[in-house]
Amino acid sequence: MTVETLTNANLWERRVSNVPRGVSTAYPVFAKSAKNAEIWDVEGKRYIDFGGGIGVMNTGHCHPKVIEAIHKQVDAYLHTAFQIMPYAPYIELCERLNAKAPIAGNKKTILFSSGAEALENAVKIARAATGRTGFISFIGGFHGRTMMALALTGKVIPYKKGFGPFPGDVYHIPYPMEYHGVSEDDSIKALQNLFKADIDPAKIAAIAIEPVQGEGGFYIASSSFLKRLRSICDEHGILLIADEVQSGFARTGKLFAIEHSGIEPDLITTAKSLAGGMPLSAVIGKASLMDSVEPGGLGGTYAGNPVACAAAIAIMDLIDEENILSKSEALGNKLIKRLKEIQRDAKSVGEIRGLGGMVAFELVENGNAHKPSADLAKKLTAKALEKGLVLLSCGVYGNVIRILVPITVEDPVLEEGMKIIESSLKEIEG
C-alpha cells in the first residue's frame, strides 16, 4: 500500500468532497506545523500569521509553557465531567478569573467550550437574575453561531441567512462608527427611540456589547459611550454584558478591553485566547447574578475540560511573567506607526484604528470613506497569501483588514509581514 504524499491540492479535493461548503475556508493551504507567529504548510511553505486563528493565538503558536501544561494534564486524565467528578484546574482557573475581572465585589465564573456557548449562558443567567426577557445588541456585532447568539448578532450575511426564525425579544441599535457617519449620539438616540417605540426598558434583561467589535470591523466603543450606556443600564435596572470573546486576554493591552473605559460590566464573556488554542470559554459575573440559576440549569458535558483549563492557567501565568499586556500596547503602537507610513503612498488605505494590539485599517476607493471596497480587501488578502502572509478581512462592508498577529511576534517577523502588506497594496492598486 502506497502512502499518499499530502499536498494542498489533494487535501483541498478531499475537503470539498467530505466537508460541507457551509463552513468556509479562507485559503486552500493546510497547516502542518506552527511556532509563535509562523506557520508551515504540508508542502513546507512558510507563512507569517497575522490571523492568529481569528484572535486565538495572542501568546503565539505552541508556547512552550502552554504545551508543557497540556502534556502534564494529558498524562493525568482527559475528562471526568465537572458535573460528575470535579477537578482542581477548573476551580483554580475560576479563582484566577474572578480575581482579574474588572467587577467589584464577589464574583463567580462558569466555564464552557466556545464563545457562542458563553453568550448563550450569559443570556440564561441574565434572564434568571432579572426575570426579564428582552435583549439589546448592536448592528455589526458578532456573538456566535448558535441560535440565541445569532439573534444577538447584527449581521445577516453570511451568519443568519437561511436560519431563521430566531429567538424573539432581541433588538439591534447602531454601533458608533464615526468614520461611516454614526456618532455616539446617534446610537444613544436609537436606544431611546427603541424604548419609546418597541419595548419598555423594564422588560430588557441586558445589553450586550463588544467593547471593540471583532468581526464587525474593529470599531472601538469610546469610554464616554460606554459610560453613557452604563448609566442608562443603571437607570432602568438593565444588566450590561461585555462580550470579550475576541477583545479579551491581552489583545488590547488590558486583560479585558472594557478596562480601558473605567466602567464595570455585570457579566463578561471570554474565549479565544483564554486557553491558547484549546476550546474553552467563560462567563464571569457578580456572584449574586451568577447564583440566580438553579442547580443543574447550567453546564455542559465538555464544559471546562481539564486539559483546556490547564492551558488557560499557563496562559494567565505567562501574561504576567512575560509582560504580555505591555507588549500588546507596544505592538499596537508599532502597527499603527507602520500603517501610517504605508498610508502615505497607498490611496486605498482609509481610517487606521486600534486599541493596544487590536489594530485594523479600512480599504476604500481613492481614500473616500463613503466608498468602502470589499473587492480591494479580497485582492489584498489573496496577494498577501501568495507572498506568504495570512491576513484576514472583516467588517460590516467587508472592507476592513484586521491584524491579529500573536503579541509575542518577533520584530523582524512583524516587519516582514508589514512589508508584504505594503508591497501587496502597491500591486493591487496598480
LUMDOVO-971283 format. One record per residue (C-alpha): residue number from 1; x, y negated, z negated. Coordinates in Angstrom, 3 decimals. Each point is the difference from the previous one (the first is absolute). Example, Ala and Ser with C-alpha at 12.3 -4.5 7.8 and 13.67 -1.06 7.14 Angstrom:
<drentis>
drenti k->1 u->12.300 v->4.500 w->-7.800
drenti k->2 u->1.370 v->-3.440 w->0.660
</drentis>
This chain:
<drentis>
drenti k->1 u->0.000 v->0.000 w->0.000
drenti k->2 u->1.459 v->-3.336 w->1.045
drenti k->3 u->-0.240 v->-2.977 w->-2.324
drenti k->4 u->-1.397 v->-3.066 w->1.712
drenti k->5 u->2.198 v->-3.081 w->-0.176
drenti k->6 u->-2.039 v->-2.771 w->-1.569
drenti k->7 u->-0.328 v->-3.092 w->2.166
drenti k->8 u->-2.215 v->-3.021 w->-0.273
drenti k->9 u->-1.750 v->1.021 w->3.227
drenti k->10 u->-0.915 v->3.539 w->-1.019
drenti k->11 u->-1.020 v->-1.067 w->-3.500
drenti k->12 u->-2.209 v->-2.703 w->1.498
drenti k->13 u->-1.638 v->2.564 w->2.259
drenti k->14 u->-0.674 v->2.214 w->-3.008
drenti k->15 u->-1.298 v->-2.990 w->-1.951
drenti k->16 u->-2.472 v->-0.898 w->2.784
drenti k->17 u->-1.201 v->3.604 w->0.245
drenti k->18 u->-0.447 v->0.624 w->-3.712
drenti k->19 u->-0.644 v->-3.301 w->-1.798
drenti k->20 u->-3.111 v->-2.114 w->0.674
drenti k->21 u->0.465 v->-3.339 w->1.734
drenti k->22 u->-1.815 v->-1.721 w->-2.877
drenti k->23 u->3.270 v->-0.095 w->-1.929
drenti k->24 u->2.033 v->-2.440 w->2.044
drenti k->25 u->3.745 v->0.355 w->0.330
drenti k->26 u->1.868 v->-3.186 w->0.811
drenti k->27 u->3.011 v->1.568 w->1.700
drenti k->28 u->0.726 v->3.367 w->1.681
drenti k->29 u->3.209 v->0.590 w->-1.964
drenti k->30 u->0.271 v->2.514 w->-2.814
drenti k->31 u->2.055 v->-0.431 w->-3.156
drenti k->32 u->2.592 v->2.537 w->-1.056
drenti k->33 u->1.862 v->-1.809 w->-2.780
drenti k->34 u->0.113 v->-3.388 w->-1.699
drenti k->35 u->2.166 v->-1.949 w->-2.410
drenti k->36 u->-0.760 v->-3.411 w->-1.492
drenti k->37 u->-1.053 v->-2.152 w->3.006
drenti k->38 u->0.992 v->2.390 w->2.797
drenti k->39 u->-1.785 v->2.937 w->1.650
drenti k->40 u->1.350 v->2.590 w->2.450
drenti k->41 u->-2.366 v->1.769 w->2.375
drenti k->42 u->0.065 v->3.662 w->1.042
drenti k->43 u->2.230 v->-0.872 w->2.965
drenti k->44 u->2.536 v->-1.772 w->-2.190
drenti k->45 u->-0.859 v->-3.593 w->0.914
drenti k->46 u->0.328 v->-2.500 w->-2.838
drenti k->47 u->-2.675 v->-2.566 w->-0.837
drenti k->48 u->0.008 v->-2.921 w->-2.409
drenti k->49 u->-3.179 v->0.168 w->-2.016
drenti k->50 u->-1.880 v->-3.315 w->-0.319
drenti k->51 u->-3.282 v->1.879 w->-0.571
drenti k->52 u->0.858 v->1.724 w->-3.258
drenti k->53 u->-2.739 v->2.612 w->0.379
drenti k->54 u->-2.511 v->-2.899 w->0.001
drenti k->55 u->1.360 v->-1.480 w->-3.201
drenti k->56 u->0.770 v->3.260 w->-1.790
drenti k->57 u->3.798 v->-0.101 w->0.043
drenti k->58 u->0.759 v->-3.197 w->-1.944
drenti k->59 u->2.910 v->1.733 w->-1.736
drenti k->60 u->1.185 v->1.749 w->3.149
drenti k->61 u->-0.180 v->3.478 w->1.476
drenti k->62 u->1.321 v->2.801 w->-2.202
drenti k->63 u->1.331 v->-2.116 w->-2.852
drenti k->64 u->2.247 v->2.414 w->-1.931
drenti k->65 u->-1.658 v->-0.754 w->-3.360
drenti k->66 u->-3.433 v->0.735 w->1.416
drenti k->67 u->1.156 v->3.193 w->1.700
drenti k->68 u->1.651 v->1.156 w->-3.238
drenti k->69 u->-3.192 v->-0.627 w->-1.990
drenti k->70 u->-2.085 v->1.879 w->2.565
drenti k->71 u->2.326 v->3.019 w->-0.012
drenti k->72 u->0.016 v->0.116 w->-3.789
drenti k->73 u->-3.793 v->0.012 w->-0.161
drenti k->74 u->-0.350 v->2.530 w->2.838
drenti k->75 u->2.204 v->2.398 w->-1.946
drenti k->76 u->-2.319 v->-0.290 w->-3.022
drenti k->77 u->-3.538 v->0.188 w->1.479
drenti k->78 u->-1.918 v->-1.409 w->2.968
drenti k->79 u->-3.600 v->-0.208 w->-1.196
drenti k->80 u->-2.289 v->0.798 w->-2.906
drenti k->81 u->-2.813 v->-2.566 w->0.592
drenti k->82 u->0.084 v->-2.778 w->-2.558
drenti k->83 u->-3.647 v->0.717 w->-0.878
drenti k->84 u->0.905 v->3.569 w->-1.003
drenti k->85 u->3.467 v->-0.044 w->-1.531
drenti k->86 u->1.507 v->-3.507 w->-0.126
drenti k->87 u->3.684 v->-0.812 w->0.181
drenti k->88 u->2.427 v->-2.604 w->-1.289
drenti k->89 u->0.979 v->-1.721 w->3.310
drenti k->90 u->-3.600 v->-1.172 w->0.493
drenti k->91 u->-0.112 v->-1.527 w->-3.494
drenti k->92 u->3.436 v->-1.616 w->0.286
drenti k->93 u->-0.835 v->-1.606 w->3.317
drenti k->94 u->-3.308 v->-1.367 w->-1.283
drenti k->95 u->1.781 v->-1.440 w->-3.045
drenti k->96 u->2.520 v->-1.741 w->2.221
drenti k->97 u->-2.599 v->-1.379 w->2.395
drenti k->98 u->-2.049 v->-1.300 w->-2.924
drenti k->99 u->3.075 v->-1.746 w->-1.389
drenti k->100 u->0.766 v->-1.691 w->3.336
drenti k->101 u->-3.476 v->-0.939 w->1.240
drenti k->102 u->-0.742 v->-3.763 w->-0.158
drenti k->103 u->-3.137 v->0.460 w->-2.101
drenti k->104 u->-0.278 v->-1.139 w->-3.616
drenti k->105 u->-1.004 v->2.294 w->-2.844
drenti k->106 u->-0.400 v->3.748 w->-0.022
drenti k->107 u->0.229 v->1.687 w->3.397
drenti k->108 u->-0.546 v->3.484 w->1.353
drenti k->109 u->0.974 v->1.664 w->3.293
drenti k->110 u->-1.408 v->2.894 w->1.996
drenti k->111 u->1.893 v->1.662 w->2.843
drenti k->112 u->-1.188 v->1.194 w->3.410
drenti k->113 u->1.574 v->0.994 w->3.313
drenti k->114 u->-0.664 v->-2.811 w->2.511
drenti k->115 u->-0.768 v->-3.688 w->0.177
drenti k->116 u->-3.516 v->0.675 w->1.259
drenti k->117 u->-0.611 v->2.337 w->-2.935
drenti k->118 u->1.162 v->-2.715 w->-2.388
drenti k->119 u->-2.428 v->-2.511 w->1.547
drenti k->120 u->-2.887 v->2.462 w->-0.127
drenti k->121 u->0.598 v->0.557 w->-3.694
drenti k->122 u->0.468 v->-3.691 w->-0.738
drenti k->123 u->-3.502 v->-0.465 w->1.437
drenti k->124 u->-1.359 v->2.756 w->-2.249
drenti k->125 u->1.665 v->-1.529 w->-3.055
drenti k->126 u->-1.269 v->-3.496 w->0.833
drenti k->127 u->-3.573 v->1.225 w->0.464
drenti k->128 u->0.065 v->2.033 w->-3.206
drenti k->129 u->1.489 v->-2.884 w->-1.979
drenti k->130 u->-2.337 v->-2.725 w->1.251
drenti k->131 u->-3.199 v->1.848 w->0.807
drenti k->132 u->0.007 v->-1.896 w->3.319
drenti k->133 u->0.211 v->1.347 w->3.545
drenti k->134 u->1.157 v->-2.824 w->2.310
drenti k->135 u->3.515 v->-0.543 w->1.361
drenti k->136 u->1.678 v->-2.784 w->1.913
drenti k->137 u->3.137 v->0.366 w->2.098
drenti k->138 u->1.657 v->-1.924 w->2.808
drenti k->139 u->0.020 v->-0.093 w->3.780
drenti k->140 u->3.255 v->1.547 w->1.200
drenti k->141 u->0.469 v->1.975 w->-3.189
drenti k->142 u->0.899 v->3.690 w->0.147
drenti k->143 u->-0.917 v->2.188 w->-2.965
drenti k->144 u->0.159 v->3.549 w->1.360
drenti k->145 u->-1.718 v->2.557 w->2.207
drenti k->146 u->-2.496 v->1.666 w->-2.357
drenti k->147 u->-3.578 v->-1.237 w->0.249
drenti k->148 u->-0.157 v->-2.538 w->-2.845
drenti k->149 u->3.510 v->-1.196 w->0.812
drenti k->150 u->-1.104 v->-0.418 w->3.619
drenti k->151 u->-3.042 v->-1.967 w->-1.126
drenti k->152 u->2.368 v->-2.372 w->-1.817
drenti k->153 u->2.353 v->-0.151 w->3.009
drenti k->154 u->-0.557 v->-3.119 w->2.087
drenti k->155 u->1.029 v->1.257 w->3.430
drenti k->156 u->-2.189 v->2.113 w->2.306
drenti k->157 u->2.428 v->1.209 w->2.691
drenti k->158 u->1.547 v->2.495 w->-0.401
drenti k->159 u->-0.936 v->0.790 w->-3.599
drenti k->160 u->-3.799 v->-0.163 w->-0.118
drenti k->161 u->-1.104 v->0.628 w->3.572
drenti k->162 u->-2.369 v->2.963 w->0.246
drenti k->163 u->-0.029 v->0.818 w->-3.720
drenti k->164 u->-2.974 v->-1.935 w->-1.353
drenti k->165 u->-2.282 v->-0.508 w->-1.747
drenti k->166 u->2.202 v->-1.003 w->-2.899
drenti k->167 u->-0.915 v->-0.296 w->-3.668
drenti k->168 u->-2.101 v->-3.091 w->-0.638
drenti k->169 u->0.350 v->-2.982 w->-2.316
drenti k->170 u->3.358 v->-0.970 w->1.514
drenti k->171 u->0.552 v->-3.533 w->1.326
drenti k->172 u->2.911 v->-1.608 w->1.858
drenti k->173 u->1.218 v->-3.574 w->-0.098
drenti k->174 u->2.856 v->-1.652 w->1.948
drenti k->175 u->3.543 v->0.383 w->-1.338
drenti k->176 u->1.947 v->-3.286 w->0.037
drenti k->177 u->2.073 v->-0.171 w->3.203
drenti k->178 u->1.107 v->-3.603 w->0.420
drenti k->179 u->1.877 v->0.841 w->3.200
drenti k->180 u->-3.259 v->1.125 w->1.596
drenti k->181 u->-2.143 v->-2.778 w->-1.414
drenti k->182 u->-1.472 v->1.666 w->-3.103
drenti k->183 u->0.677 v->-2.106 w->-3.091
drenti k->184 u->-0.305 v->0.957 w->-3.660
drenti k->185 u->-3.004 v->-2.295 w->-0.201
drenti k->186 u->-1.582 v->1.885 w->2.914
drenti k->187 u->0.351 v->3.279 w->-1.869
drenti k->188 u->-1.380 v->-1.364 w->-3.261
drenti k->189 u->-2.909 v->-1.630 w->1.839
drenti k->190 u->-0.776 v->3.307 w->1.703
drenti k->191 u->-0.053 v->1.698 w->-3.408
drenti k->192 u->-2.353 v->-2.637 w->-1.404
drenti k->193 u->-2.256 v->0.323 w->3.039
drenti k->194 u->-0.023 v->3.775 w->-0.461
drenti k->195 u->-1.290 v->-0.511 w->-3.533
drenti k->196 u->-2.724 v->-2.282 w->1.356
drenti k->197 u->-1.092 v->2.063 w->2.981
drenti k->198 u->0.715 v->3.689 w->-0.537
drenti k->199 u->0.639 v->1.141 w->-3.565
drenti k->200 u->-0.333 v->-1.321 w->-3.532
drenti k->201 u->3.496 v->-0.220 w->-1.537
drenti k->202 u->-1.466 v->1.779 w->-3.036
drenti k->203 u->-0.248 v->3.097 w->2.231
drenti k->204 u->3.679 v->-0.044 w->1.065
drenti k->205 u->2.197 v->2.508 w->-1.826
drenti k->206 u->3.322 v->-1.123 w->1.467
drenti k->207 u->1.888 v->-1.934 w->2.632
drenti k->208 u->2.844 v->1.969 w->1.597
drenti k->209 u->2.899 v->-1.915 w->1.539
drenti k->210 u->3.452 v->0.761 w->1.332
drenti k->211 u->2.252 v->-2.773 w->-1.394
drenti k->212 u->1.851 v->0.391 w->3.294
drenti k->213 u->-2.028 v->1.631 w->2.752
drenti k->214 u->1.848 v->3.007 w->1.360
drenti k->215 u->-1.583 v->1.374 w->3.147
drenti k->216 u->-1.820 v->-3.328 w->0.333
drenti k->217 u->3.192 v->-1.871 w->0.900
drenti k->218 u->2.015 v->-0.870 w->-3.138
drenti k->219 u->-2.103 v->-3.077 w->-0.753
drenti k->220 u->0.741 v->-1.185 w->-3.520
drenti k->221 u->-2.651 v->-1.050 w->-2.523
drenti k->222 u->1.387 v->-3.106 w->-1.707
drenti k->223 u->0.157 v->-0.420 w->-3.765
drenti k->224 u->-2.626 v->-2.737 w->0.224
drenti k->225 u->-2.412 v->2.230 w->1.922
drenti k->226 u->0.435 v->2.938 w->-2.367
drenti k->227 u->-0.537 v->-2.283 w->-2.991
drenti k->228 u->-3.238 v->-1.296 w->1.525
drenti k->229 u->-1.100 v->3.566 w->0.662
drenti k->230 u->0.839 v->1.012 w->-3.575
drenti k->231 u->-2.016 v->-2.950 w->-1.320
drenti k->232 u->-3.050 v->0.965 w->2.077
drenti k->233 u->0.273 v->3.605 w->-1.202
drenti k->234 u->0.170 v->-1.156 w->-3.611
drenti k->235 u->-2.992 v->-2.300 w->0.470
drenti k->236 u->-2.210 v->2.819 w->1.280
drenti k->237 u->1.389 v->3.005 w->-1.901
drenti k->238 u->1.499 v->1.487 w->3.175
drenti k->239 u->3.084 v->2.219 w->-0.148
drenti k->240 u->3.021 v->-0.823 w->2.167
drenti k->241 u->1.773 v->2.942 w->1.664
drenti k->242 u->3.503 v->-0.607 w->1.348
drenti k->243 u->0.671 v->2.474 w->2.801
drenti k->244 u->3.776 v->0.393 w->-0.217
drenti k->245 u->0.263 v->3.169 w->2.074
drenti k->246 u->2.349 v->-1.664 w->2.525
drenti k->247 u->1.117 v->-3.119 w->-1.856
drenti k->248 u->0.954 v->1.748 w->-3.236
drenti k->249 u->3.175 v->1.589 w->-1.285
drenti k->250 u->2.549 v->-2.710 w->0.701
drenti k->251 u->-1.009 v->-0.862 w->3.558
drenti k->252 u->-0.582 v->-3.674 w->-0.807
drenti k->253 u->2.740 v->-0.523 w->-2.582
drenti k->254 u->-2.317 v->0.888 w->-2.887
drenti k->255 u->-1.178 v->3.439 w->-1.031
drenti k->256 u->-3.494 v->-1.167 w->0.975
drenti k->257 u->-0.690 v->-2.871 w->2.404
drenti k->258 u->-2.769 v->-1.366 w->-2.237
drenti k->259 u->2.713 v->-0.997 w->-2.490
drenti k->260 u->1.022 v->-2.897 w->2.263
drenti k->261 u->-3.361 v->-1.688 w->-0.705
drenti k->262 u->0.103 v->0.139 w->-3.787
drenti k->263 u->-3.540 v->1.396 w->-0.200
drenti k->264 u->-1.053 v->3.329 w->-1.438
drenti k->265 u->-2.172 v->2.450 w->1.942
drenti k->266 u->-2.289 v->2.401 w->-1.821
drenti k->267 u->1.049 v->3.014 w->2.064
drenti k->268 u->3.043 v->0.699 w->2.196
drenti k->269 u->0.236 v->2.692 w->2.645
drenti k->270 u->3.435 v->1.092 w->1.174
drenti k->271 u->1.511 v->2.777 w->2.133
drenti k->272 u->2.500 v->0.138 w->2.921
drenti k->273 u->3.443 v->-0.845 w->-1.490
drenti k->274 u->-1.102 v->1.080 w->-3.474
drenti k->275 u->1.539 v->3.456 w->0.508
drenti k->276 u->2.576 v->-0.486 w->2.763
drenti k->277 u->-1.807 v->2.078 w->2.611
drenti k->278 u->-1.876 v->2.449 w->-2.226
drenti k->279 u->-3.829 v->-0.248 w->0.082
drenti k->280 u->-0.987 v->-1.925 w->-3.108
drenti k->281 u->-2.255 v->-2.922 w->-0.888
drenti k->282 u->-1.311 v->-1.646 w->-3.131
drenti k->283 u->-2.737 v->-2.165 w->-1.437
drenti k->284 u->1.193 v->-2.151 w->-2.884
drenti k->285 u->-2.400 v->-2.093 w->-2.042
drenti k->286 u->-1.252 v->-1.327 w->-3.286
drenti k->287 u->-0.539 v->2.911 w->-2.363
drenti k->288 u->-3.609 v->-0.995 w->-0.697
drenti k->289 u->-0.794 v->0.176 w->3.716
drenti k->290 u->1.946 v->3.157 w->0.652
drenti k->291 u->-1.797 v->1.790 w->-2.854
drenti k->292 u->-3.456 v->-0.891 w->1.326
drenti k->293 u->-0.240 v->3.234 w->2.020
drenti k->294 u->-1.188 v->3.164 w->-1.736
drenti k->295 u->2.451 v->2.946 w->-0.300
drenti k->296 u->0.056 v->1.943 w->3.261
drenti k->297 u->-1.104 v->-3.000 w->2.064
drenti k->298 u->3.498 v->-0.644 w->1.324
drenti k->299 u->2.792 v->2.280 w->1.192
drenti k->300 u->1.117 v->2.176 w->2.881
drenti k->301 u->1.614 v->3.391 w->0.447
drenti k->302 u->3.349 v->-1.373 w->1.162
drenti k->303 u->-0.322 v->-3.440 w->-1.602
drenti k->304 u->3.189 v->-0.979 w->-1.796
drenti k->305 u->1.971 v->2.998 w->1.256
drenti k->306 u->3.014 v->0.578 w->-2.304
drenti k->307 u->2.566 v->-0.095 w->2.821
drenti k->308 u->-1.354 v->-3.344 w->1.199
drenti k->309 u->-0.033 v->-1.301 w->-3.592
drenti k->310 u->3.655 v->0.970 w->-0.418
drenti k->311 u->0.856 v->-1.910 w->3.176
drenti k->312 u->-1.909 v->-3.074 w->-1.196
drenti k->313 u->1.781 v->-0.009 w->-3.358
drenti k->314 u->3.324 v->0.068 w->1.857
drenti k->315 u->-1.210 v->-2.892 w->2.189
drenti k->316 u->-0.854 v->-2.073 w->-3.066
drenti k->317 u->3.455 v->0.715 w->-1.440
drenti k->318 u->1.872 v->-1.052 w->3.116
drenti k->319 u->-2.110 v->-3.156 w->0.485
drenti k->320 u->1.468 v->-1.189 w->-3.294
drenti k->321 u->3.458 v->1.544 w->0.330
drenti k->322 u->0.662 v->-1.231 w->3.554
drenti k->323 u->-1.687 v->-3.423 w->-0.313
drenti k->324 u->-2.451 v->0.832 w->2.771
drenti k->325 u->-2.244 v->-2.986 w->-0.772
drenti k->326 u->2.789 v->-2.529 w->0.496
drenti k->327 u->1.185 v->1.922 w->3.069
drenti k->328 u->-3.495 v->-0.287 w->1.450
drenti k->329 u->0.035 v->-3.755 w->-0.477
drenti k->330 u->3.429 v->-0.226 w->1.618
drenti k->331 u->-1.129 v->2.232 w->2.878
drenti k->332 u->-2.970 v->-2.272 w->0.661
drenti k->333 u->2.237 v->-3.057 w->0.131
drenti k->334 u->2.348 v->1.713 w->2.477
drenti k->335 u->-2.868 v->1.124 w->2.221
drenti k->336 u->-1.696 v->-3.393 w->0.129
drenti k->337 u->3.299 v->-1.827 w->0.644
drenti k->338 u->0.841 v->2.382 w->2.831
drenti k->339 u->-3.503 v->-0.142 w->1.511
drenti k->340 u->0.122 v->-3.793 w->0.036
drenti k->341 u->3.252 v->0.214 w->1.946
drenti k->342 u->-1.679 v->2.348 w->2.478
drenti k->343 u->-3.054 v->-2.257 w->0.188
drenti k->344 u->2.068 v->-2.913 w->1.325
drenti k->345 u->0.569 v->1.854 w->3.270
drenti k->346 u->-3.131 v->2.159 w->0.135
drenti k->347 u->-3.051 v->-1.858 w->1.237
drenti k->348 u->-2.325 v->2.852 w->-1.030
drenti k->349 u->0.842 v->-0.003 w->-3.731
drenti k->350 u->-2.688 v->-1.829 w->-1.935
drenti k->351 u->-0.355 v->-0.208 w->-3.767
drenti k->352 u->2.567 v->1.782 w->-2.163
drenti k->353 u->-1.178 v->0.816 w->-3.514
drenti k->354 u->1.040 v->2.111 w->-2.914
drenti k->355 u->-0.104 v->0.624 w->-3.711
drenti k->356 u->3.235 v->1.568 w->-1.187
drenti k->357 u->0.897 v->2.843 w->2.342
drenti k->358 u->-3.519 v->0.160 w->1.490
drenti k->359 u->0.627 v->-1.974 w->3.203
drenti k->360 u->-1.815 v->-0.319 w->3.326
drenti k->361 u->-0.179 v->-2.195 w->3.087
drenti k->362 u->-2.709 v->-0.718 w->2.551
drenti k->363 u->0.389 v->0.455 w->3.737
drenti k->364 u->-1.964 v->-2.585 w->1.954
drenti k->365 u->-0.075 v->-1.283 w->3.559
drenti k->366 u->2.378 v->-2.967 w->0.394
drenti k->367 u->-0.051 v->-0.792 w->-3.702
drenti k->368 u->-3.769 v->-0.572 w->-0.009
drenti k->369 u->-1.594 v->1.261 w->-3.238
drenti k->370 u->-3.353 v->0.157 w->1.800
drenti k->371 u->1.375 v->2.603 w->2.422
drenti k->372 u->1.132 v->2.990 w->-2.088
drenti k->373 u->1.515 v->2.664 w->2.239
drenti k->374 u->-0.480 v->3.677 w->-0.824
drenti k->375 u->1.567 v->0.758 w->3.387
drenti k->376 u->3.289 v->-1.619 w->-1.005
drenti k->377 u->-0.045 v->1.921 w->-3.275
drenti k->378 u->-0.407 v->3.292 w->1.875
drenti k->379 u->2.807 v->-0.901 w->2.390
drenti k->380 u->2.322 v->-1.017 w->-2.831
drenti k->381 u->-0.516 v->3.166 w->-2.065
drenti k->382 u->0.500 v->2.164 w->3.120
drenti k->383 u->3.148 v->-1.840 w->1.063
drenti k->384 u->1.405 v->0.116 w->-3.544
drenti k->385 u->-0.525 v->3.758 w->-0.147
drenti k->386 u->1.955 v->0.404 w->3.247
drenti k->387 u->2.867 v->-1.803 w->-1.725
drenti k->388 u->-0.234 v->2.085 w->-3.169
drenti k->389 u->-2.222 v->-2.069 w->-2.309
drenti k->390 u->-3.268 v->1.152 w->-1.552
drenti k->391 u->-2.255 v->-3.065 w->-0.192
drenti k->392 u->-3.690 v->-0.269 w->-0.916
drenti k->393 u->-2.730 v->-2.343 w->1.161
drenti k->394 u->-3.153 v->-0.860 w->-1.925
drenti k->395 u->-2.503 v->-2.803 w->-0.525
drenti k->396 u->-3.567 v->-0.961 w->0.731
drenti k->397 u->1.072 v->-0.891 w->3.553
drenti k->398 u->2.596 v->2.782 w->0.314
drenti k->399 u->2.731 v->-2.589 w->0.587
drenti k->400 u->1.927 v->0.043 w->-3.278
drenti k->401 u->3.363 v->1.727 w->-0.405
drenti k->402 u->0.510 v->1.122 w->-3.592
drenti k->403 u->3.363 v->0.900 w->-1.444
drenti k->404 u->-0.018 v->2.720 w->-2.648
drenti k->405 u->3.666 v->0.952 w->0.086
drenti k->406 u->1.171 v->1.676 w->-3.231
drenti k->407 u->1.056 v->-2.609 w->-2.541
drenti k->408 u->3.202 v->1.993 w->-0.474
drenti k->409 u->1.060 v->-0.473 w->3.649
drenti k->410 u->3.691 v->-0.756 w->0.504
drenti k->411 u->0.712 v->-3.470 w->1.453
drenti k->412 u->1.685 v->1.282 w->3.214
drenti k->413 u->-2.975 v->2.275 w->0.721
drenti k->414 u->-2.433 v->-2.857 w->-0.667
drenti k->415 u->1.855 v->-2.308 w->2.381
drenti k->416 u->0.156 v->2.730 w->2.628
drenti k->417 u->-3.766 v->0.281 w->-0.171
drenti k->418 u->-0.492 v->-3.766 w->0.220
drenti k->419 u->2.230 v->-0.153 w->3.084
drenti k->420 u->-2.207 v->2.628 w->1.627
drenti k->421 u->-3.074 v->-2.152 w->-0.696
drenti k->422 u->1.797 v->-3.009 w->1.453
drenti k->423 u->1.169 v->1.733 w->3.174
drenti k->424 u->-3.335 v->1.777 w->0.478
drenti k->425 u->-1.889 v->-3.292 w->-0.209
drenti k->426 u->2.249 v->-1.527 w->2.646
drenti k->427 u->-0.661 v->2.911 w->2.317
drenti k->428 u->-3.785 v->0.076 w->-0.367
drenti k->429 u->-0.247 v->-3.791 w->0.355
drenti k->430 u->2.008 v->0.165 w->3.208
</drentis>
